Amino acid sequence: MCWAQAPTIKPPTTNNQPLNPTTLAVVLANKPERFTQEEWLHMMEKPVHRSLYPLFVTQAMLDTLDATQLDRRFQYQIERTQGR
């Protein structure tokens, strides 16, 4: 499949503001397998779903992402890594 044939996905928004790349990466990393990417992004546009599905971040994510850029309208929880 070439890029021209890829399905277009509406950019996710919260309160009509597009998600920044940092928040989008965390939102997609937390997508449950039972949802498609499009369904998950559509759900996370609604404040009620943002409160029902807190986003988990790991230390590895915090080491590679700028946590100050995370959208404050979402809930985040630090997830401890196994084996430590």
C-alpha positions in Angstrom: 0.0 0.0 0.0 1.5 3.3 -0.9 0.9 6.6 1.0 -1.6 7.9 -1.5 -3.9 4.9 -0.8 -3.6 5.1 3.0 -7.0 5.8 4.6 -7.3 9.3 5.9 -7.9 9.6 9.7 -9.4 12.8 11.1 -6.9 14.4 13.3 -7.8 13.9 16.9 -8.9 16.9 18.9 -9.9 17.9 22.4 -12.2 20.8 22.7 -11.6 21.5 18.9 -7.9 21.8 19.5 -5.7 19.2 17.8 -3.6 16.9 20.0 0.1 17.6 19.9 2.5 14.8 18.8 3.6 14.0 22.3 0.1 13.5 23.6 -0.9 11.6 20.5 1.9 9.2 21.0 0.9 8.4 24.5 -2.8 8.1 23.6 -2.0 5.6 20.8 0.4 3.7 23.0 -2.5 3.2 25.4 -5.0 2.0 22.8 -6.7 -1.3 23.8 -6.5 -4.0 21.2 -10.3 -4.3 20.9 -10.5 -0.8 19.4 -9.3 0.4 16.0 -7.1 3.5 16.0 -9.9 5.6 14.6 -12.4 4.3 17.3 -9.9 5.0 20.1 -9.1 8.5 18.9 -12.8 9.3 18.5 -13.6 8.0 22.0 -10.7 10.0 23.6 -12.1 13.2 22.1 -14.9 13.1 24.8 -14.1 14.2 28.3 -16.0 11.4 29.9 -13.8 8.8 28.2 -10.7 10.7 29.2 -11.7 10.2 32.8 -12.7 6.6 32.4 -9.4 5.6 30.6 -6.4 7.1 32.3 -3.2 7.0 30.2 -0.4 5.0 31.5 3.2 6.3 31.0 6.4 4.4 31.8 9.7 5.7 32.8 11.0 4.8 29.3 8.3 7.1 27.8 9.3 9.9 30.2 12.9 9.4 29.2 12.1 9.9 25.5 9.1 12.3 25.5 8.9 15.8 26.9 6.4 15.4 29.7 5.8 19.1 29.8 4.1 18.8 26.4 1.5 16.3 27.6 -2.1 17.7 27.3 -3.4 18.4 30.8 -6.9 17.5 29.9 -6.0 13.8 30.1 -5.3 11.8 33.2 -1.9 10.1 33.4 -0.6 7.4 35.7 3.0 6.2 36.1 3.3 2.5 35.4 6.0 0.7 37.2 8.1 -1.7 35.1 8.2 -5.3 36.2 11.3 -6.9 37.7 12.7 -4.0 39.7 
